[in-house]
Amino acid sequence: MVADSLKWTTRDLEVMPDDGGWKRYEIVDGELYVTDAPHIRHQGAANRISTRLEVWSDETGLGHAYQTPGLVFTPTDAVIPDVVWASHQRLAAGIDQAGHFIIAPELVVEILSEGAQNQQRDKEFKLKLYSLHGVQEYWIVDWQAQTIAVYRHSEGMLRLVGTFSPQDELTSPLLPGFSLRVQAVFQ
């Protein structure tokens, strides 16, 4: 079929209109996804997670956190997660000239946006994409339910290890000594 052979690529993204940041363009397996600027609570959760990760990074010297970086895995897989954390080793080997990640950061965080299609993309399509490309840990943050679902790489794929509620303390073997009170993400 002709329709199956038509896939969006990173080259197509280069000519998308610049609307001052009101739209986010992502490609997963050649499928184009366009989303509006996120809700302020979405942005607040991303900021708090990124800040805590960066403070921990400053204390340990192990890497850095970034908000809304470009991840370009292949010409047909290019996404913009809300937060990532990467070790110095991955940063040294995995950034292109334009400042995009071309290898997976160790940790990817997606904050769920409203809408069934947006949530399916983060919970299913991106979960598979991040699994395939070697993300070690994936957090899906639901700012409305105030939970964080944590997936860790095991046996070749990301698997759910738990869903954390506001009263829980989130730690990670990936981030030695890091601790995050879930409630603090949603203040």
VMD Tcl script that builds the backbone (N, CA, C; Angstrom):
set m [mol new atoms 561]
animate dup $m
set s [atomselect $m all]
$s set {name element resname resid chain x y z} {
  {N N MET 1 A 0.833 -1.194 0.000}
  {CA C MET 1 A 0.000 0.000 0.000}
  {C C MET 1 A 0.870 1.246 0.000}
  {N N VAL 2 A 0.472 2.226 -0.697}
  {CA C VAL 2 A 1.210 3.478 -0.762}
  {C C VAL 2 A 1.166 4.199 0.576}
  {N N ALA 3 A 0.014 4.203 1.233}
  {CA C ALA 3 A -0.136 4.939 2.493}
  {C C ALA 3 A 0.851 4.454 3.551}
  {N N ASP 4 A 1.169 3.156 3.589}
  {CA C ASP 4 A 2.099 2.633 4.576}
  {C C ASP 4 A 3.524 3.122 4.365}
  {N N SER 5 A 3.858 3.486 3.130}
  {CA C SER 5 A 5.222 3.910 2.843}
  {C C SER 5 A 5.450 5.395 3.112}
  {N N LEU 6 A 4.385 6.146 3.354}
  {CA C LEU 6 A 4.524 7.570 3.632}
  {C C LEU 6 A 4.761 7.782 5.120}
  {N N LYS 7 A 5.959 8.197 5.459}
  {CA C LYS 7 A 6.305 8.429 6.855}
  {C C LYS 7 A 6.912 9.816 6.994}
  {N N TRP 8 A 6.574 10.467 8.067}
  {CA C TRP 8 A 7.182 11.749 8.378}
  {C C TRP 8 A 8.617 11.506 8.828}
  {N N THR 9 A 9.497 12.457 8.548}
  {CA C THR 9 A 10.899 12.339 8.945}
  {C C THR 9 A 11.365 13.627 9.619}
  {N N THR 10 A 12.550 13.558 10.193}
  {CA C THR 10 A 13.127 14.754 10.823}
  {C C THR 10 A 13.358 15.854 9.788}
  {N N ARG 11 A 13.560 15.474 8.562}
  {CA C ARG 11 A 13.716 16.473 7.500}
  {C C ARG 11 A 12.432 17.284 7.326}
  {N N ASP 12 A 11.291 16.620 7.460}
  {CA C ASP 12 A 10.010 17.318 7.375}
  {C C ASP 12 A 9.853 18.315 8.522}
  {N N LEU 13 A 10.362 17.945 9.695}
  {CA C LEU 13 A 10.240 18.837 10.857}
  {C C LEU 13 A 10.979 20.154 10.652}
  {N N GLU 14 A 12.051 20.121 9.868}
  {CA C GLU 14 A 12.847 21.321 9.631}
  {C C GLU 14 A 12.059 22.431 8.937}
  {N N VAL 15 A 10.996 22.079 8.232}
  {CA C VAL 15 A 10.224 23.088 7.501}
  {C C VAL 15 A 8.868 23.389 8.153}
  {N N MET 16 A 8.637 22.845 9.340}
  {CA C MET 16 A 7.389 23.149 10.044}
  {C C MET 16 A 7.400 24.625 10.463}
  {N N PRO 17 A 6.243 25.254 10.474}
  {CA C PRO 17 A 6.193 26.672 10.837}
  {C C PRO 17 A 6.598 26.898 12.293}
  {N N ASP 18 A 7.329 27.974 12.501}
  {CA C ASP 18 A 7.714 28.356 13.856}
  {C C ASP 18 A 6.613 29.256 14.406}
  {N N ASP 19 A 5.901 28.751 15.391}
  {CA C ASP 19 A 4.791 29.520 15.953}
  {C C ASP 19 A 5.132 30.073 17.335}
  {N N GLY 20 A 6.408 30.204 17.613}
  {CA C GLY 20 A 6.827 30.772 18.890}
  {C C GLY 20 A 6.698 29.821 20.062}
  {N N GLY 21 A 6.639 28.519 19.799}
  {CA C GLY 21 A 6.592 27.541 20.882}
  {C C GLY 21 A 5.204 27.089 21.295}
  {N N TRP 22 A 4.175 27.484 20.572}
  {CA C TRP 22 A 2.811 27.088 20.939}
  {C C TRP 22 A 2.482 25.671 20.506}
  {N N LYS 23 A 3.250 25.120 19.587}
  {CA C LYS 23 A 3.029 23.757 19.106}
  {C C LYS 23 A 4.308 22.948 19.302}
  {N N ARG 24 A 4.109 21.653 19.602}
  {CA C ARG 24 A 5.228 20.718 19.714}
  {C C ARG 24 A 5.013 19.655 18.646}
  {N N TYR 25 A 6.026 19.468 17.785}
  {CA C TYR 25 A 5.970 18.487 16.712}
  {C C TYR 25 A 6.868 17.306 17.084}
  {N N GLU 26 A 6.299 16.097 17.053}
  {CA C GLU 26 A 7.058 14.891 17.351}
  {C C GLU 26 A 6.712 13.832 16.314}
  {N N ILE 27 A 7.669 12.923 16.080}
  {CA C ILE 27 A 7.454 11.813 15.156}
  {C C ILE 27 A 7.785 10.522 15.902}
  {N N VAL 28 A 6.846 9.586 15.880}
  {CA C VAL 28 A 7.072 8.249 16.439}
  {C C VAL 28 A 6.747 7.256 15.337}
  {N N ASP 29 A 7.748 6.504 14.922}
  {CA C ASP 29 A 7.605 5.525 13.845}
  {C C ASP 29 A 6.994 6.152 12.593}
  {N N GLY 30 A 7.448 7.348 12.275}
  {CA C GLY 30 A 7.000 8.023 11.060}
  {C C GLY 30 A 5.651 8.698 11.148}
  {N N GLU 31 A 4.997 8.608 12.297}
  {CA C GLU 31 A 3.686 9.236 12.510}
  {C C GLU 31 A 3.893 10.600 13.171}
  {N N LEU 32 A 3.299 11.636 12.597}
  {CA C LEU 32 A 3.438 12.992 13.132}
  {C C LEU 32 A 2.410 13.258 14.214}
  {N N TYR 33 A 2.878 13.813 15.332}
  {CA C TYR 33 A 2.011 14.217 16.437}
  {C C TYR 33 A 2.267 15.694 16.716}
  {N N VAL 34 A 1.183 16.441 16.795}
  {CA C VAL 34 A 1.275 17.875 17.071}
  {C C VAL 34 A 0.458 18.146 18.326}
  {N N THR 35 A 1.081 18.776 19.304}
  {CA C THR 35 A 0.380 19.105 20.540}
  {C C THR 35 A 0.517 20.582 20.836}
  {N N ASP 36 A -0.461 21.096 21.566}
  {CA C ASP 36 A -0.437 22.492 21.985}
  {C C ASP 36 A 0.464 22.669 23.192}
  {N N ALA 37 A 0.763 23.906 23.507}
  {CA C ALA 37 A 1.530 24.200 24.722}
  {C C ALA 37 A 0.809 23.580 25.914}
  {N N PRO 38 A 1.568 22.987 26.843}
  {CA C PRO 38 A 0.935 22.268 27.952}
  {C C PRO 38 A 0.316 23.180 29.006}
  {N N HIS 39 A -0.552 22.576 29.816}
  {CA C HIS 39 A -1.196 23.223 30.956}
  {C C HIS 39 A -0.127 23.709 31.938}
  {N N ILE 40 A -0.392 24.760 32.654}
  {CA C ILE 40 A 0.575 25.315 33.600}
  {C C ILE 40 A 0.943 24.311 34.700}
  {N N ARG 41 A 0.014 23.456 35.116}
  {CA C ARG 41 A 0.328 22.428 36.132}
  {C C ARG 41 A 1.276 21.373 35.564}
  {N N HIS 42 A 1.120 21.073 34.297}
  {CA C HIS 42 A 2.027 20.186 33.576}
  {C C HIS 42 A 3.438 20.781 33.605}
  {N N GLN 43 A 3.539 22.044 33.260}
  {CA C GLN 43 A 4.832 22.718 33.234}
  {C C GLN 43 A 5.445 22.822 34.623}
  {N N GLY 44 A 4.608 23.066 35.629}
  {CA C GLY 44 A 5.105 23.157 37.004}
  {C C GLY 44 A 5.691 21.843 37.477}
  {N N ALA 45 A 5.018 20.733 37.182}
  {CA C ALA 45 A 5.531 19.415 37.565}
  {C C ALA 45 A 6.871 19.145 36.880}
  {N N ALA 46 A 6.971 19.460 35.601}
  {CA C ALA 46 A 8.229 19.261 34.873}
  {C C ALA 46 A 9.345 20.106 35.471}
  {N N ASN 47 A 9.040 21.339 35.803}
  {CA C ASN 47 A 10.046 22.233 36.376}
  {C C ASN 47 A 10.543 21.715 37.728}
  {N N ARG 48 A 9.627 21.265 38.581}
  {CA C ARG 48 A 10.027 20.777 39.906}
  {C C ARG 48 A 10.887 19.513 39.807}
  {N N ILE 49 A 10.523 18.604 38.905}
  {CA C ILE 49 A 11.323 17.394 38.722}
  {C C ILE 49 A 12.701 17.743 38.175}
  {N N SER 50 A 12.738 18.574 37.163}
  {CA C SER 50 A 14.012 18.967 36.567}
  {C C SER 50 A 14.916 19.660 37.591}
  {N N THR 51 A 14.335 20.548 38.390}
  {CA C THR 51 A 15.117 21.269 39.405}
  {C C THR 51 A 15.700 20.305 40.429}
  {N N ARG 52 A 14.898 19.362 40.908}
  {CA C ARG 52 A 15.396 18.393 41.902}
  {C C ARG 52 A 16.484 17.507 41.314}
  {N N LEU 53 A 16.301 17.098 40.068}
  {CA C LEU 53 A 17.336 16.296 39.418}
  {C C LEU 53 A 18.624 17.089 39.229}
  {N N GLU 54 A 18.497 18.352 38.882}
  {CA C GLU 54 A 19.696 19.171 38.660}
  {C C GLU 54 A 20.418 19.469 39.971}
  {N N VAL 55 A 19.677 19.712 41.049}
  {CA C VAL 55 A 20.315 19.914 42.359}
  {C C VAL 55 A 21.090 18.657 42.743}
  {N N TRP 56 A 20.454 17.486 42.586}
  {CA C TRP 56 A 21.130 16.224 42.884}
  {C C TRP 56 A 22.364 16.061 41.987}
  {N N SER 57 A 22.246 16.423 40.716}
  {CA C SER 57 A 23.370 16.328 39.780}
  {C C SER 57 A 24.521 17.227 40.198}
  {N N ASP 58 A 24.209 18.427 40.643}
  {CA C ASP 58 A 25.254 19.341 41.125}
  {C C ASP 58 A 25.974 18.756 42.338}
  {N N GLU 59 A 25.203 18.122 43.210}
  {CA C GLU 59 A 25.793 17.536 44.420}
  {C C GLU 59 A 26.666 16.328 44.107}
  {N N THR 60 A 26.262 15.514 43.132}
  {CA C THR 60 A 26.976 14.273 42.837}
  {C C THR 60 A 27.979 14.400 41.690}
  {N N GLY 61 A 27.758 15.365 40.814}
  {CA C GLY 61 A 28.626 15.516 39.650}
  {C C GLY 61 A 28.472 14.400 38.616}
  {N N LEU 62 A 27.320 13.722 38.617}
  {CA C LEU 62 A 27.150 12.552 37.757}
  {C C LEU 62 A 26.533 12.838 36.386}
  {N N GLY 63 A 25.920 13.989 36.195}
  {CA C GLY 63 A 25.277 14.281 34.911}
  {C C GLY 63 A 24.482 15.557 34.992}
  {N N HIS 64 A 23.476 15.674 34.124}
  {CA C HIS 64 A 22.637 16.874 34.086}
  {C C HIS 64 A 21.206 16.533 33.691}
  {N N ALA 65 A 20.284 17.378 34.138}
  {CA C ALA 65 A 18.872 17.295 33.755}
  {C C ALA 65 A 18.587 18.389 32.733}
  {N N TYR 66 A 17.667 18.102 31.814}
  {CA C TYR 66 A 17.270 19.065 30.787}
  {C C TYR 66 A 15.764 19.010 30.605}
  {N N GLN 67 A 15.175 20.187 30.370}
  {CA C GLN 67 A 13.747 20.264 30.060}
  {C C GLN 67 A 13.557 20.401 28.556}
  {N N THR 68 A 12.609 19.670 28.039}
  {CA C THR 68 A 12.178 19.654 26.633}
  {C C THR 68 A 13.327 19.604 25.618}
  {N N PRO 69 A 14.245 18.650 25.787}
  {CA C PRO 69 A 15.290 18.510 24.772}
  {C C PRO 69 A 14.773 17.712 23.580}
  {N N GLY 70 A 15.418 17.854 22.457}
  {CA C GLY 70 A 15.089 17.020 21.308}
  {C C GLY 70 A 15.825 15.697 21.396}
  {N N LEU 71 A 15.116 14.602 21.170}
  {CA C LEU 71 A 15.713 13.263 21.085}
  {C C LEU 71 A 15.475 12.777 19.665}
  {N N VAL 72 A 16.551 12.602 18.910}
  {CA C VAL 72 A 16.450 12.158 17.521}
  {C C VAL 72 A 17.104 10.783 17.440}
  {N N PHE 73 A 16.285 9.738 17.520}
  {CA C PHE 73 A 16.791 8.375 17.499}
  {C C PHE 73 A 17.042 7.881 16.076}
  {N N THR 74 A 16.125 8.210 15.178}
  {CA C THR 74 A 16.223 7.823 13.764}
  {C C THR 74 A 15.549 8.940 12.963}
  {N N PRO 75 A 15.661 8.912 11.643}
  {CA C PRO 75 A 14.952 9.925 10.854}
  {C C PRO 75 A 13.430 9.891 11.028}
  {N N THR 76 A 12.866 8.765 11.518}
  {CA C THR 76 A 11.417 8.670 11.699}
  {C C THR 76 A 11.009 8.580 13.173}
  {N N ASP 77 A 11.950 8.843 14.079}
  {CA C ASP 77 A 11.671 8.831 15.512}
  {C C ASP 77 A 12.368 10.019 16.174}
  {N N ALA 78 A 11.619 11.089 16.364}
  {CA C ALA 78 A 12.157 12.303 16.965}
  {C C ALA 78 A 11.102 12.879 17.901}
  {N N VAL 79 A 11.438 12.960 19.190}
  {CA C VAL 79 A 10.469 13.386 20.199}
  {C C VAL 79 A 11.066 14.458 21.099}
  {N N ILE 80 A 10.182 15.088 21.868}
  {CA C ILE 80 A 10.577 16.132 22.806}
  {C C ILE 80 A 9.975 15.798 24.168}
  {N N PRO 81 A 10.679 15.000 24.972}
  {CA C PRO 81 A 10.153 14.681 26.302}
  {C C PRO 81 A 10.177 15.906 27.202}
  {N N ASP 82 A 9.461 15.825 28.304}
  {CA C ASP 82 A 9.389 16.969 29.214}
  {C C ASP 82 A 10.682 17.175 29.993}
  {N N VAL 83 A 11.279 16.088 30.473}
  {CA C VAL 83 A 12.520 16.167 31.242}
  {C C VAL 83 A 13.352 14.935 30.916}
  {N N VAL 84 A 14.659 15.107 30.854}
  {CA C VAL 84 A 15.567 13.963 30.770}
  {C C VAL 84 A 16.712 14.186 31.745}
  {N N TRP 85 A 17.342 13.081 32.134}
  {CA C TRP 85 A 18.598 13.147 32.875}
  {C C TRP 85 A 19.575 12.258 32.141}
  {N N ALA 86 A 20.799 12.767 31.947}
  {CA C ALA 86 A 21.835 11.996 31.261}
  {C C ALA 86 A 23.150 12.126 32.004}
  {N N SER 87 A 23.885 11.029 32.026}
  {CA C SER 87 A 25.220 11.022 32.631}
  {C C SER 87 A 26.179 11.802 31.737}
  {N N HIS 88 A 27.319 12.188 32.311}
  {CA C HIS 88 A 28.339 12.879 31.519}
  {C C HIS 88 A 28.815 12.013 30.362}
  {N N GLN 89 A 28.892 10.706 30.577}
  {CA C GLN 89 A 29.329 9.787 29.530}
  {C C GLN 89 A 28.381 9.835 28.328}
  {N N ARG 90 A 27.085 9.784 28.573}
  {CA C ARG 90 A 26.126 9.849 27.453}
  {C C ARG 90 A 26.108 11.234 26.820}
  {N N LEU 91 A 26.282 12.247 27.624}
  {CA C LEU 91 A 26.311 13.602 27.063}
  {C C LEU 91 A 27.512 13.787 26.141}
  {N N ALA 92 A 28.644 13.198 26.501}
  {CA C ALA 92 A 29.856 13.343 25.690}
  {C C ALA 92 A 29.726 12.632 24.343}
  {N N ALA 93 A 28.979 11.540 24.313}
  {CA C ALA 93 A 28.906 10.732 23.100}
  {C C ALA 93 A 27.607 10.874 22.328}
  {N N GLY 94 A 26.605 11.541 22.906}
  {CA C GLY 94 A 25.287 11.437 22.305}
  {C C GLY 94 A 24.577 12.713 21.928}
  {N N ILE 95 A 25.308 13.786 21.636}
  {CA C ILE 95 A 24.669 15.053 21.262}
  {C C ILE 95 A 25.136 15.442 19.859}
  {N N ASP 96 A 24.190 15.810 18.990}
  {CA C ASP 96 A 24.575 16.229 17.641}
  {C C ASP 96 A 24.906 17.726 17.600}
  {N N GLN 97 A 25.275 18.218 16.431}
  {CA C GLN 97 A 25.677 19.624 16.259}
  {C C GLN 97 A 24.569 20.598 16.630}
  {N N ALA 98 A 23.307 20.172 16.441}
  {CA C ALA 98 A 22.171 21.037 16.739}
  {C C ALA 98 A 21.773 20.991 18.217}
  {N N GLY 99 A 22.469 20.161 19.010}
  {CA C GLY 99 A 22.160 20.062 20.433}
  {C C GLY 99 A 21.074 19.066 20.772}
  {N N HIS 100 A 20.778 18.144 19.865}
  {CA C HIS 100 A 19.787 17.100 20.119}
  {C C HIS 100 A 20.489 15.841 20.618}
  {N N PHE 101 A 19.805 15.111 21.489}
  {CA C PHE 101 A 20.296 13.790 21.864}
  {C C PHE 101 A 20.144 12.861 20.663}
  {N N ILE 102 A 21.188 12.101 20.367}
  {CA C ILE 102 A 21.099 11.088 19.309}
  {C C ILE 102 A 21.249 9.687 19.901}
  {N N ILE 103 A 21.481 9.607 21.195}
  {CA C ILE 103 A 21.398 8.355 21.938}
  {C C ILE 103 A 20.475 8.609 23.124}
  {N N ALA 104 A 19.978 7.550 23.693}
  {CA C ALA 104 A 19.004 7.695 24.776}
  {C C ALA 104 A 19.658 8.222 26.047}
  {N N PRO 105 A 19.051 9.238 26.671}
  {CA C PRO 105 A 19.463 9.586 28.019}
  {C C PRO 105 A 19.047 8.445 28.954}
  {N N GLU 106 A 19.671 8.359 30.109}
  {CA C GLU 106 A 19.326 7.272 31.024}
  {C C GLU 106 A 17.894 7.367 31.543}
  {N N LEU 107 A 17.425 8.571 31.829}
  {CA C LEU 107 A 16.093 8.788 32.394}
  {C C LEU 107 A 15.302 9.724 31.498}
  {N N VAL 108 A 14.057 9.340 31.214}
  {CA C VAL 108 A 13.120 10.197 30.481}
  {C C VAL 108 A 11.869 10.345 31.333}
  {N N VAL 109 A 11.366 11.583 31.419}
  {CA C VAL 109 A 10.145 11.886 32.169}
  {C C VAL 109 A 9.154 12.534 31.217}
  {N N GLU 110 A 7.967 11.965 31.163}
  {CA C GLU 110 A 6.866 12.565 30.401}
  {C C GLU 110 A 5.757 12.918 31.382}
  {N N ILE 111 A 5.257 14.144 31.276}
  {CA C ILE 111 A 4.114 14.591 32.052}
  {C C ILE 111 A 2.898 14.437 31.138}
  {N N LEU 112 A 1.882 13.711 31.588}
  {CA C LEU 112 A 0.720 13.479 30.738}
  {C C LEU 112 A -0.022 14.772 30.433}
  {N N SER 113 A -0.356 14.933 29.165}
  {CA C SER 113 A -1.218 16.033 28.738}
  {C C SER 113 A -2.636 15.502 28.631}
  {N N GLU 114 A -3.584 16.402 28.658}
  {CA C GLU 114 A -4.982 16.003 28.545}
  {C C GLU 114 A -5.254 15.444 27.158}
  {N N GLY 115 A -6.209 14.536 27.084}
  {CA C GLY 115 A -6.628 13.968 25.816}
  {C C GLY 115 A -6.162 12.538 25.651}
  {N N ALA 116 A -7.046 11.699 25.154}
  {CA C ALA 116 A -6.763 10.270 25.005}
  {C C ALA 116 A -5.581 10.014 24.079}
  {N N GLN 117 A -5.494 10.749 22.979}
  {CA C GLN 117 A -4.392 10.528 22.032}
  {C C GLN 117 A -3.050 10.891 22.664}
  {N N ASN 118 A -3.005 12.012 23.390}
  {CA C ASN 118 A -1.765 12.412 24.059}
  {C C ASN 118 A -1.334 11.366 25.079}
  {N N GLN 119 A -2.289 10.863 25.852}
  {CA C GLN 119 A -1.960 9.889 26.885}
  {C C GLN 119 A -1.554 8.552 26.268}
  {N N GLN 120 A -2.207 8.144 25.203}
  {CA C GLN 120 A -1.814 6.911 24.530}
  {C C GLN 120 A -0.394 7.028 23.987}
  {N N ARG 121 A -0.055 8.173 23.436}
  {CA C ARG 121 A 1.295 8.377 22.897}
  {C C ARG 121 A 2.344 8.188 23.991}
  {N N ASP 122 A 2.132 8.786 25.169}
  {CA C ASP 122 A 3.115 8.674 26.244}
  {C C ASP 122 A 3.122 7.288 26.894}
  {N N LYS 123 A 1.948 6.712 27.100}
  {CA C LYS 123 A 1.836 5.435 27.811}
  {C C LYS 123 A 2.147 4.220 26.943}
  {N N GLU 124 A 1.965 4.333 25.642}
  {CA C GLU 124 A 2.173 3.178 24.775}
  {C C GLU 124 A 3.275 3.407 23.751}
  {N N PHE 125 A 3.102 4.386 22.866}
  {CA C PHE 125 A 4.035 4.574 21.763}
  {C C PHE 125 A 5.416 4.983 22.248}
  {N N LYS 126 A 5.468 5.961 23.146}
  {CA C LYS 126 A 6.773 6.397 23.638}
  {C C LYS 126 A 7.397 5.361 24.567}
  {N N LEU 127 A 6.589 4.646 25.314}
  {CA C LEU 127 A 7.116 3.561 26.139}
  {C C LEU 127 A 7.869 2.560 25.262}
  {N N LYS 128 A 7.279 2.169 24.143}
  {CA C LYS 128 A 7.934 1.246 23.212}
  {C C LYS 128 A 9.186 1.874 22.600}
  {N N LEU 129 A 9.072 3.125 22.194}
  {CA C LEU 129 A 10.203 3.825 21.579}
  {C C LEU 129 A 11.376 3.907 22.549}
  {N N TYR 130 A 11.119 4.327 23.770}
  {CA C TYR 130 A 12.194 4.458 24.761}
  {C C TYR 130 A 12.773 3.097 25.125}
  {N N SER 131 A 11.940 2.081 25.170}
  {CA C SER 131 A 12.404 0.711 25.420}
  {C C SER 131 A 13.372 0.281 24.329}
  {N N LEU 132 A 12.964 0.478 23.101}
  {CA C LEU 132 A 13.741 0.065 21.940}
  {C C LEU 132 A 15.110 0.739 21.884}
  {N N HIS 133 A 15.178 2.004 22.307}
  {CA C HIS 133 A 16.415 2.777 22.159}
  {C C HIS 133 A 17.274 2.836 23.421}
  {N N GLY 134 A 16.902 2.094 24.466}
  {CA C GLY 134 A 17.802 1.938 25.598}
  {C C GLY 134 A 17.658 2.909 26.754}
  {N N VAL 135 A 16.524 3.582 26.856}
  {CA C VAL 135 A 16.279 4.396 28.052}
  {C C VAL 135 A 16.254 3.439 29.248}
  {N N GLN 136 A 16.949 3.789 30.316}
  {CA C GLN 136 A 17.049 2.901 31.477}
  {C C GLN 136 A 15.873 3.040 32.438}
  {N N GLU 137 A 15.308 4.242 32.490}
  {CA C GLU 137 A 14.178 4.467 33.396}
  {C C GLU 137 A 13.258 5.506 32.764}
  {N N TYR 138 A 11.955 5.273 32.895}
  {CA C TYR 138 A 10.937 6.142 32.290}
  {C C TYR 138 A 9.883 6.432 33.344}
  {N N TRP 139 A 9.667 7.722 33.614}
  {CA C TRP 139 A 8.643 8.133 34.573}
  {C C TRP 139 A 7.498 8.769 33.792}
  {N N ILE 140 A 6.284 8.297 34.042}
  {CA C ILE 140 A 5.086 8.908 33.463}
  {C C ILE 140 A 4.345 9.588 34.606}
  {N N VAL 141 A 4.297 10.908 34.538}
  {CA C VAL 141 A 3.733 11.725 35.605}
  {C C VAL 141 A 2.322 12.150 35.225}
  {N N ASP 142 A 1.375 11.829 36.095}
  {CA C ASP 142 A -0.018 12.223 35.885}
  {C C ASP 142 A -0.329 13.325 36.892}
  {N N TRP 143 A -0.293 14.567 36.428}
  {CA C TRP 143 A -0.478 15.692 37.353}
  {C C TRP 143 A -1.919 15.786 37.844}
  {N N GLN 144 A -2.866 15.214 37.103}
  {CA C GLN 144 A -4.250 15.249 37.563}
  {C C GLN 144 A -4.499 14.208 38.659}
  {N N ALA 145 A -3.989 13.000 38.494}
  {CA C ALA 145 A -4.144 11.950 39.513}
  {C C ALA 145 A -3.078 12.057 40.598}
  {N N GLN 146 A -2.075 12.883 40.361}
  {CA C GLN 146 A -0.945 13.093 41.269}
  {C C GLN 146 A -0.203 11.775 41.552}
  {N N THR 147 A 0.175 11.110 40.471}
  {CA C THR 147 A 0.936 9.866 40.567}
  {C C THR 147 A 2.111 9.893 39.595}
  {N N ILE 148 A 3.089 9.040 39.881}
  {CA C ILE 148 A 4.223 8.848 38.983}
  {C C ILE 148 A 4.392 7.346 38.781}
  {N N ALA 149 A 4.207 6.892 37.548}
  {CA C ALA 149 A 4.440 5.491 37.197}
  {C C ALA 149 A 5.904 5.371 36.773}
  {N N VAL 150 A 6.611 4.428 37.376}
  {CA C VAL 150 A 8.037 4.253 37.106}
  {C C VAL 150 A 8.268 2.934 36.375}
  {N N TYR 151 A 8.928 3.044 35.232}
  {CA C TYR 151 A 9.316 1.883 34.430}
  {C C TYR 151 A 10.837 1.798 34.447}
  {N N ARG 152 A 11.363 0.584 34.591}
  {CA C ARG 152 A 12.807 0.371 34.558}
  {C C ARG 152 A 13.133 -0.689 33.522}
  {N N HIS 153 A 14.281 -0.524 32.916}
  {CA C HIS 153 A 14.733 -1.450 31.883}
  {C C HIS 153 A 15.096 -2.786 32.514}
  {N N SER 154 A 14.455 -3.841 32.039}
  {CA C SER 154 A 14.691 -5.189 32.537}
  {C C SER 154 A 14.394 -6.168 31.418}
  {N N GLU 155 A 15.302 -7.100 31.198}
  {CA C GLU 155 A 15.111 -8.129 30.173}
  {C C GLU 155 A 14.794 -7.524 28.804}
  {N N GLY 156 A 15.500 -6.459 28.456}
  {CA C GLY 156 A 15.384 -5.875 27.126}
  {C C GLY 156 A 14.251 -4.896 26.904}
  {N N MET 157 A 13.504 -4.574 27.976}
  {CA C MET 157 A 12.414 -3.615 27.784}
  {C C MET 157 A 12.110 -2.869 29.080}
  {N N LEU 158 A 11.397 -1.775 28.958}
  {CA C LEU 158 A 10.956 -1.024 30.134}
  {C C LEU 158 A 9.737 -1.712 30.722}
  {N N ARG 159 A 9.810 -1.986 32.024}
  {CA C ARG 159 A 8.717 -2.669 32.724}
  {C C ARG 159 A 8.290 -1.836 33.929}
  {N N LEU 160 A 6.985 -1.807 34.179}
  {CA C LEU 160 A 6.442 -1.067 35.311}
  {C C LEU 160 A 6.930 -1.694 36.614}
  {N N VAL 161 A 7.551 -0.857 37.474}
  {CA C VAL 161 A 7.970 -1.343 38.791}
  {C C VAL 161 A 7.074 -0.808 39.897}
  {N N GLY 162 A 6.312 0.240 39.603}
  {CA C GLY 162 A 5.397 0.762 40.601}
  {C C GLY 162 A 4.820 2.103 40.205}
  {N N THR 163 A 3.699 2.416 40.843}
  {CA C THR 163 A 3.066 3.721 40.681}
  {C C THR 163 A 3.071 4.388 42.040}
  {N N PHE 164 A 3.677 5.557 42.097}
  {CA C PHE 164 A 3.898 6.258 43.354}
  {C C PHE 164 A 2.876 7.366 43.544}
  {N N SER 165 A 2.359 7.473 44.769}
  {CA C SER 165 A 1.340 8.459 45.157}
  {C C SER 165 A 1.990 9.585 45.948}
  {N N PRO 166 A 1.233 10.663 46.226}
  {CA C PRO 166 A 1.814 11.812 46.918}
  {C C PRO 166 A 2.540 11.490 48.228}
  {N N GLN 167 A 2.070 10.503 48.983}
  {CA C GLN 167 A 2.713 10.188 50.266}
  {C C GLN 167 A 4.005 9.391 50.096}
  {N N ASP 168 A 4.304 8.922 48.876}
  {CA C ASP 168 A 5.472 8.075 48.628}
  {C C ASP 168 A 6.740 8.892 48.391}
  {N N GLU 169 A 7.851 8.234 48.635}
  {CA C GLU 169 A 9.182 8.772 48.355}
  {C C GLU 169 A 9.736 7.975 47.174}
  {N N LEU 170 A 10.094 8.679 46.121}
  {CA C LEU 170 A 10.612 8.032 44.918}
  {C C LEU 170 A 12.131 8.036 44.958}
  {N N THR 171 A 12.717 6.850 44.851}
  {CA C THR 171 A 14.172 6.701 44.734}
  {C C THR 171 A 14.443 5.871 43.494}
  {N N SER 172 A 15.714 5.818 43.095}
  {CA C SER 172 A 16.056 5.081 41.886}
  {C C SER 172 A 17.467 4.525 41.989}
  {N N PRO 173 A 17.667 3.266 41.619}
  {CA C PRO 173 A 19.022 2.728 41.569}
  {C C PRO 173 A 19.879 3.423 40.505}
  {N N LEU 174 A 19.234 4.037 39.562}
  {CA C LEU 174 A 19.923 4.796 38.523}
  {C C LEU 174 A 20.555 6.073 39.076}
  {N N LEU 175 A 19.941 6.616 40.130}
  {CA C LEU 175 A 20.348 7.903 40.701}
  {C C LEU 175 A 20.699 7.706 42.178}
  {N N PRO 176 A 21.906 7.220 42.495}
  {CA C PRO 176 A 22.253 6.908 43.880}
  {C C PRO 176 A 22.139 8.124 44.800}
  {N N GLY 177 A 21.364 7.951 45.858}
  {CA C GLY 177 A 21.183 9.025 46.830}
  {C C GLY 177 A 20.083 10.012 46.478}
  {N N PHE 178 A 19.491 9.888 45.301}
  {CA C PHE 178 A 18.402 10.792 44.898}
  {C C PHE 178 A 17.111 10.346 45.586}
  {N N SER 179 A 16.343 11.330 46.037}
  {CA C SER 179 A 15.066 11.057 46.670}
  {C C SER 179 A 14.104 12.184 46.311}
  {N N LEU 180 A 12.875 11.811 45.996}
  {CA C LEU 180 A 11.865 12.798 45.613}
  {C C LEU 180 A 10.553 12.449 46.291}
  {N N ARG 181 A 10.089 13.343 47.130}
  {CA C ARG 181 A 8.757 13.184 47.728}
  {C C ARG 181 A 7.751 13.512 46.630}
  {N N VAL 182 A 6.928 12.554 46.250}
  {CA C VAL 182 A 6.015 12.725 45.120}
  {C C VAL 182 A 5.114 13.940 45.307}
  {N N GLN 183 A 4.669 14.170 46.511}
  {CA C GLN 183 A 3.793 15.310 46.789}
  {C C GLN 183 A 4.430 16.629 46.359}
  {N N ALA 184 A 5.748 16.737 46.475}
  {CA C ALA 184 A 6.448 17.969 46.117}
  {C C ALA 184 A 6.354 18.295 44.621}
  {N N VAL 185 A 6.120 17.296 43.797}
  {CA C VAL 185 A 5.994 17.514 42.360}
  {C C VAL 185 A 4.711 18.259 42.015}
  {N N PHE 186 A 3.684 18.105 42.851}
  {CA C PHE 186 A 2.355 18.611 42.524}
  {C C PHE 186 A 1.933 19.813 43.342}
  {N N GLN 187 A 2.841 20.476 43.989}
  {CA C GLN 187 A 2.499 21.638 44.827}
  {C C GLN 187 A 2.127 22.826 43.985}
}
mol reanalyze $m
mol bondsrecalc $m
mol representation Tube
mol addrep $m
